[in-house]
Structure formats: structure tokens, C-alpha cells
Amino acid sequence: MASIENVSVEFGRFFSEQENGAAMRVAFLGWDVADKLFTAGAASAVDQEISIRGIPYRVVGVATAKGTVFGRPQDNFVAVPMKSFIRQFGPPGRSRWVYFAGTPRSPGLYKDAVEEARQLMRLRRQLRGDEADSFAVITPDAITGARDRIFGPIFIVAVIVPGIALFVGAIVIMNIMLVSVTERTKEIGIRKALGARRSDVLKQFLVEAVTLSAIGGGIGVVLAWLIGLGITAYVFQTRMSLLSILLAVGVSGGVGIVAGIFPAWKAARLDPIEALRAE
């Protein structure tokens, strides 16, 4: 199982086939379990003893931390050999279920391996040729297809809705800057009369536009962080990385540059004499 599922070991090792065959009481822990059970942390768990329903098990390894997937923790588990489990807690029954994981010996035998697994299960369950499968064979292709069907529309909406919001925000910023240029025409004329170049005026209004949009992006990040805290507390765990924060503020600043180009260009091209006459 460790080889098939590419288990990543942080400390110690995974239990061996020999330990399974002898039904030895050994355990392989997820990072969260090891970190919570031992005061010195997960690194000290190897060769320590844990108790499962009063039965002692020796820890042989700790898995590398994986975090969460869609809010579900991936590091909260204890793995023991199958024969050890059956000897201590009884065979799989109504309250327990078993699944088998397999992989083809080579990539070219993938379809043959899936079909062989299906036929073996049908023989095991004594299904006739006209009877449907009473089990499920879950393949990576099926998982990928289900993921695409579920998250395809979500991805499209997640791109379109923020895109519309950014477009509307750019229009709002451009209108604000155009109004600012109109109201500060005399100020622009005075600056030019004192020696300011077109590039100076252009930079001034571009900086103002970028600052305005970056402040908006920062407020959005704070609101997203607060909403994430609420979701983490009551629904599932969320995480906002430093890269996503920098990307959000950076995109906001980029929108400010795009939205502020025309107002800044208009301000830079004002005639200083005409601008000084403005009231």
C-alpha cells in the first residue's frame, strides 16, 4: 500500500509485509496524530507506544504532512497492518468496510489491470453475466472526469465574476481620476508653469490611481481573511498564502495603472495657459 499510494515518510518507515504477515502490533501515524499525541512533537513519535482501544502499538513511522484537501484533513489517521487489525478487532463487518488499491505493473497494462480487477470481483461475488456490478471500480480517469464536471463550471464562474468586478472597478477608478483632473486643472497649470514636465504630471496621476486601487485590493484581502476565519471556524479549514495576498494587491495595482493611463495622459497634455484660466 505504501508503494501503490506513494506514501511519503517523514520519520521512521512504513510497516513491512513481514510485520503484516506476523500480525505485529505496529502503527504508522499521520502527522497531526503524532504531533498531538507526543509532547515533543511528531519527530519523537518513532519507537514510542500508543494505545488503540487499550491495546499497545509501537509507532514505526510518521507520514509527511499534507494539509487539507477541500477542508478535509489528510494527516489525521493511524494505519496498522490488516492482519493485526483483524486479529485485534475482528474481520470486516457491517460497521467496517474494506477497499483495495492496485496499480498496473506497467502503464501500458492499465486497462487490462482495471478489467482484471473487475472480473475478479465479479467471480468473488458470484455474479452472473447479465447481472450488474455490485461494487465500484474507481480509476484516476473517473476521478478526473468527476472533478472536471464539478469544478469546470465553478472555475469558469470564478474567472468571469472577478473579471467583471475588475472591469467595473477600472471604470470607477477612471471616472474618479477624470473628475480629479477636471477639478484640479488650475493646480496642473500652476505645476507646469513652475517647470513640471508632462512626464511629471503623468506619473503623479498614475501613482494616485495605483494607490487608490491598491488600497481597494488591501481592503478586499482583509475582508477575505475575515471571511476565511469564519469559514474555518464553522465549515472547513481555509488558508490564505502570502503569494495570494501579493497577487491580489498586485493585480489591483495593475488595474489602477490601466484605469489611470487615460486620465493621466489627459492631465499631462493640458495647456498650462488654458489650465491657469480655469476656475
VEXPASE-660161 format. One record per residue (C-alpha): residue number from 1; residue in one letter; x, y, z. Coordinates in Angstrom, 1 decimal. Example, Ala and Ser with C-alpha at 12.3 -4.5 7.8 and 13.67 -1.06 7.14 Angstrom:
<rs>
[r 1 a [12.3 -4.5 7.8]],
[r 2 s [13.7 -1.1 7.1]],
</rs>
This chain:
<rs>
[r 1 m [0.0 0.0 0.0]],
[r 2 a [2.8 2.4 0.8]],
[r 3 s [4.3 1.8 -2.7]],
[r 4 i [1.0 1.9 -4.6]],
[r 5 e [-0.2 5.1 -2.9]],
[r 6 n [3.3 6.7 -2.8]],
[r 7 v [3.2 7.3 0.9]],
[r 8 s [5.7 9.9 1.9]],
[r 9 v [7.5 9.1 5.1]],
[r 10 e [8.9 12.0 7.2]],
[r 11 f [10.2 10.0 10.2]],
[r 12 g [10.9 6.2 10.5]],
[r 13 r [9.3 3.9 8.0]],
[r 14 f [6.1 2.2 6.8]],
[r 15 f [5.4 -1.2 8.3]],
[r 16 s [6.6 -4.2 6.3]],
[r 17 e [5.0 -7.2 4.7]],
[r 18 q [6.6 -9.4 7.3]],
[r 19 e [5.1 -7.4 10.1]],
[r 20 n [1.7 -7.7 8.4]],
[r 21 g [2.1 -11.5 8.0]],
[r 22 a [3.0 -11.9 11.7]],
[r 23 a [0.1 -9.6 12.7]],
[r 24 m [2.5 -7.4 14.7]],
[r 25 r [1.2 -4.5 16.6]],
[r 26 v [2.9 -1.7 14.8]],
[r 27 a [1.4 1.6 13.6]],
[r 28 f [2.1 4.3 11.0]],
[r 29 l [0.8 7.7 12.1]],
[r 30 g [-0.4 10.8 10.2]],
[r 31 w [1.4 14.0 11.1]],
[r 32 d [-1.4 15.5 13.1]],
[r 33 v [-1.9 12.4 15.2]],
[r 34 a [1.8 12.1 16.0]],
[r 35 d [2.1 15.8 16.8]],
[r 36 k [-0.9 15.8 19.2]],
[r 37 l [-0.1 12.6 21.0]],
[r 38 f [3.5 13.4 21.9]],
[r 39 t [4.6 16.5 23.7]],
[r 40 a [8.0 16.6 21.9]],
[r 41 g [6.2 16.6 18.5]],
[r 42 a [5.9 14.3 15.6]],
[r 43 a [9.7 13.8 15.4]],
[r 44 s [9.7 12.0 18.8]],
[r 45 a [6.9 9.5 17.9]],
[r 46 v [9.1 6.8 16.3]],
[r 47 d [9.6 3.7 18.6]],
[r 48 q [7.1 5.2 21.1]],
[r 49 e [4.0 3.3 22.2]],
[r 50 i [0.3 4.3 21.6]],
[r 51 s [-2.8 2.6 22.8]],
[r 52 i [-5.7 1.7 20.5]],
[r 53 r [-8.8 0.6 22.5]],
[r 54 g [-6.4 -0.4 25.3]],
[r 55 i [-4.1 -2.4 23.0]],
[r 56 p [-0.5 -1.2 22.8]],
[r 57 y [1.0 -0.5 19.3]],
[r 58 r [4.6 0.5 18.6]],
[r 59 v [5.0 3.5 16.2]],
[r 60 v [7.3 2.7 13.3]],
[r 61 g [6.9 5.9 11.3]],
[r 62 v [5.2 9.2 10.7]],
[r 63 a [3.9 10.5 7.3]],
[r 64 t [4.9 13.8 5.8]],
[r 65 a [2.3 16.5 6.5]],
[r 66 k [-0.1 17.0 3.6]],
[r 67 g [-2.5 19.7 5.0]],
[r 68 t [-6.1 19.6 3.8]],
[r 69 v [-8.0 18.9 0.6]],
[r 70 f [-11.3 20.8 0.3]],
[r 71 g [-11.3 21.3 4.0]],
[r 72 r [-10.7 17.7 4.9]],
[r 73 p [-7.5 17.0 6.9]],
[r 74 q [-5.1 14.5 5.3]],
[r 75 d [-2.9 14.0 8.3]],
[r 76 n [-5.4 12.6 10.8]],
[r 77 f [-5.0 8.9 10.5]],
[r 78 v [-3.5 5.7 12.1]],
[r 79 a [-2.5 2.9 9.7]],
[r 80 v [-1.9 -0.7 11.1]],
[r 81 p [-1.3 -4.0 9.3]],
[r 82 m [-4.5 -5.6 8.0]],
[r 83 k [-3.9 -8.9 9.8]],
[r 84 s [-3.1 -7.1 13.1]],
[r 85 f [-6.4 -5.2 12.8]],
[r 86 i [-8.4 -8.4 12.1]],
[r 87 r [-6.8 -10.3 15.0]],
[r 88 q [-7.4 -7.5 17.5]],
[r 89 f [-10.8 -6.1 16.3]],
[r 90 g [-12.4 -8.8 14.2]],
[r 91 p [-13.0 -9.2 10.4]],
[r 92 p [-14.7 -6.5 8.3]],
[r 93 g [-18.4 -6.5 9.0]],
[r 94 r [-21.4 -4.2 8.8]],
[r 95 s [-19.7 -1.4 10.7]],
[r 96 r [-16.4 -1.7 8.8]],
[r 97 w [-15.7 -1.6 5.0]],
[r 98 v [-12.7 -2.6 3.0]],
[r 99 y [-11.3 -1.2 -0.2]],
[r 100 f [-8.5 -2.5 -2.4]],
[r 101 a [-5.9 -0.3 -4.1]],
[r 102 g [-4.0 -1.6 -7.1]],
[r 103 t [-1.7 -0.4 -9.8]],
[r 104 p [-0.6 -2.0 -13.1]],
[r 105 r [2.8 -3.4 -13.5]],
[r 106 s [3.4 -1.0 -16.4]],
[r 107 p [1.5 2.0 -17.8]],
[r 108 g [0.6 0.0 -20.9]],
[r 109 l [-1.3 -2.6 -18.9]],
[r 110 y [-3.6 0.0 -17.2]],
[r 111 k [-6.9 -1.0 -19.0]],
[r 112 d [-6.1 -4.7 -18.6]],
[r 113 a [-5.5 -4.3 -14.9]],
[r 114 v [-8.8 -2.5 -14.4]],
[r 115 e [-10.7 -5.2 -16.3]],
[r 116 e [-8.9 -8.0 -14.4]],
[r 117 a [-9.8 -6.4 -11.1]],
[r 118 r [-13.5 -6.1 -12.2]],
[r 119 q [-13.6 -9.8 -13.3]],
[r 120 l [-12.0 -11.0 -10.1]],
[r 121 m [-14.6 -9.1 -8.1]],
[r 122 r [-17.5 -10.5 -10.2]],
[r 123 l [-16.1 -14.0 -9.6]],
[r 124 r [-15.7 -13.4 -5.9]],
[r 125 r [-19.3 -12.2 -5.6]],
[r 126 q [-20.6 -14.9 -8.0]],
[r 127 l [-22.3 -12.5 -10.3]],
[r 128 r [-24.0 -13.9 -13.5]],
[r 129 g [-23.1 -12.4 -16.9]],
[r 130 d [-26.4 -10.4 -17.1]],
[r 131 e [-26.1 -9.0 -13.6]],
[r 132 a [-24.7 -5.5 -13.0]],
[r 133 d [-21.6 -4.9 -10.8]],
[r 134 s [-22.4 -4.8 -7.1]],
[r 135 f [-19.2 -2.9 -6.4]],
[r 136 a [-17.4 0.1 -7.8]],
[r 137 v [-14.0 0.3 -9.5]],
[r 138 i [-12.7 3.9 -9.1]],
[r 139 t [-10.0 4.8 -11.5]],
[r 140 p [-7.9 8.0 -11.8]],
[r 141 d [-9.8 8.8 -15.1]],
[r 142 a [-13.1 8.6 -13.3]],
[r 143 i [-11.9 10.8 -10.5]],
[r 144 t [-10.5 13.3 -13.1]],
[r 145 g [-13.8 13.3 -15.0]],
[r 146 a [-15.9 13.8 -11.9]],
[r 147 r [-13.5 16.7 -10.8]],
[r 148 d [-13.8 18.3 -14.2]],
[r 149 r [-17.6 18.0 -14.2]],
[r 150 i [-17.9 19.6 -10.7]],
[r 151 f [-15.2 22.2 -10.9]],
[r 152 g [-15.3 23.1 -14.5]],
[r 153 p [-18.4 25.4 -14.1]],
[r 154 i [-17.0 26.7 -10.8]],
[r 155 f [-13.7 27.6 -12.4]],
[r 156 i [-15.5 29.5 -15.2]],
[r 157 v [-17.6 31.4 -12.7]],
[r 158 a [-14.5 32.1 -10.5]],
[r 159 v [-12.8 33.7 -13.6]],
[r 160 i [-15.8 35.6 -15.1]],
[r 161 v [-17.2 37.1 -11.9]],
[r 162 p [-13.9 38.6 -10.6]],
[r 163 g [-13.1 39.7 -14.2]],
[r 164 i [-16.4 41.6 -14.4]],
[r 165 a [-15.7 43.1 -10.9]],
[r 166 l [-12.2 44.2 -12.0]],
[r 167 f [-13.6 45.8 -15.2]],
[r 168 v [-16.3 47.7 -13.3]],
[r 169 g [-13.6 48.7 -10.7]],
[r 170 a [-11.4 50.0 -13.5]],
[r 171 i [-14.2 52.1 -14.9]],
[r 172 v [-15.0 53.6 -11.5]],
[r 173 i [-11.3 54.4 -10.9]],
[r 174 m [-11.0 56.0 -14.4]],
[r 175 n [-14.1 58.2 -13.7]],
[r 176 i [-12.8 59.2 -10.3]],
[r 177 m [-9.5 60.2 -11.9]],
[r 178 l [-11.2 62.1 -14.7]],
[r 179 v [-13.2 64.1 -12.2]],
[r 180 s [-10.0 64.7 -10.2]],
[r 181 v [-8.2 66.1 -13.4]],
[r 182 t [-11.2 68.4 -14.1]],
[r 183 e [-11.3 69.7 -10.5]],
[r 184 r [-7.5 70.2 -10.4]],
[r 185 t [-7.0 71.8 -13.7]],
[r 186 k [-5.7 75.0 -12.2]],
[r 187 e [-3.3 73.0 -9.9]],
[r 188 i [-1.9 71.3 -13.0]],
[r 189 g [-1.4 74.6 -14.8]],
[r 190 i [0.5 76.0 -11.8]],
[r 191 r [2.7 72.9 -11.7]],
[r 192 k [3.5 73.3 -15.4]],
[r 193 a [4.1 77.0 -15.0]],
[r 194 l [6.7 76.2 -12.3]],
[r 195 g [8.5 73.8 -14.6]],
[r 196 a [6.8 70.4 -14.2]],
[r 197 r [7.1 68.3 -17.4]],
[r 198 r [4.4 66.2 -18.9]],
[r 199 s [6.0 63.1 -17.5]],
[r 200 d [5.9 64.5 -14.0]],
[r 201 v [2.1 65.1 -14.3]],
[r 202 l [1.6 61.7 -15.9]],
[r 203 k [3.5 60.0 -13.0]],
[r 204 q [1.6 61.9 -10.4]],
[r 205 f [-1.9 60.8 -11.6]],
[r 206 l [-0.7 57.3 -12.3]],
[r 207 v [0.6 57.0 -8.8]],
[r 208 e [-2.7 58.3 -7.4]],
[r 209 a [-4.7 55.7 -9.5]],
[r 210 v [-2.4 52.8 -8.4]],
[r 211 t [-2.6 53.9 -4.8]],
[r 212 l [-6.4 54.1 -4.9]],
[r 213 s [-6.7 50.6 -6.5]],
[r 214 a [-4.1 49.1 -4.2]],
[r 215 i [-6.0 50.4 -1.1]],
[r 216 g [-9.1 48.7 -2.5]],
[r 217 g [-7.2 45.5 -3.1]],
[r 218 g [-5.9 45.6 0.5]],
[r 219 i [-9.4 46.1 1.9]],
[r 220 g [-10.5 43.1 -0.2]],
[r 221 v [-7.7 41.0 1.2]],
[r 222 v [-8.7 41.9 4.8]],
[r 223 l [-12.3 41.1 4.1]],
[r 224 a [-11.4 37.8 2.5]],
[r 225 w [-9.2 36.9 5.5]],
[r 226 l [-12.0 37.7 8.0]],
[r 227 i [-14.5 35.6 6.0]],
[r 228 g [-11.9 32.8 5.8]],
[r 229 l [-11.7 32.8 9.6]],
[r 230 g [-15.4 32.4 9.9]],
[r 231 i [-15.4 29.5 7.3]],
[r 232 t [-12.5 27.8 9.1]],
[r 233 a [-14.3 28.1 12.5]],
[r 234 y [-17.7 26.7 11.3]],
[r 235 v [-17.3 24.9 7.9]],
[r 236 f [-13.9 23.8 6.8]],
[r 237 q [-10.3 24.9 7.1]],
[r 238 t [-9.1 27.7 4.8]],
[r 239 r [-5.7 29.2 4.2]],
[r 240 m [-4.6 32.5 2.6]],
[r 241 s [-1.0 32.3 1.5]],
[r 242 l [1.4 35.2 1.2]],
[r 243 l [1.6 34.6 -2.6]],
[r 244 s [-2.1 35.0 -3.0]],
[r 245 i [-2.1 38.2 -0.9]],
[r 246 l [0.7 39.7 -3.0]],
[r 247 l [-1.0 38.6 -6.2]],
[r 248 a [-4.3 40.2 -5.2]],
[r 249 v [-2.7 43.5 -4.3]],
[r 250 g [-0.5 43.3 -7.5]],
[r 251 v [-3.5 42.7 -9.7]],
[r 252 s [-5.3 45.6 -8.1]],
[r 253 g [-2.3 47.9 -8.7]],
[r 254 g [-2.2 46.7 -12.3]],
[r 255 v [-5.9 47.6 -12.8]],
[r 256 g [-5.1 51.0 -11.3]],
[r 257 i [-2.4 51.5 -13.9]],
[r 258 v [-4.7 50.6 -16.8]],
[r 259 a [-7.5 52.7 -15.5]],
[r 260 g [-5.3 55.7 -14.8]],
[r 261 i [-3.5 55.9 -18.1]],
[r 262 f [-6.1 57.9 -19.9]],
[r 263 p [-6.8 60.4 -17.1]],
[r 264 a [-3.1 60.9 -16.5]],
[r 265 w [-2.4 61.4 -20.3]],
[r 266 k [-5.2 63.9 -20.4]],
[r 267 a [-3.8 65.8 -17.4]],
[r 268 a [-0.3 65.7 -18.9]],
[r 269 r [-1.4 67.2 -22.2]],
[r 270 l [-3.3 70.2 -20.7]],
[r 271 d [-2.1 73.6 -22.0]],
[r 272 p [-0.7 75.5 -18.9]],
[r 273 i [-2.1 78.8 -20.1]],
[r 274 e [-5.6 77.4 -20.5]],
[r 275 a [-5.3 75.5 -17.3]],
[r 276 l [-4.4 78.7 -15.3]],
[r 277 r [-7.5 80.3 -16.6]],
[r 278 a [-9.7 77.5 -15.3]],
[r 279 e [-11.9 78.3 -12.3]],
</rs>
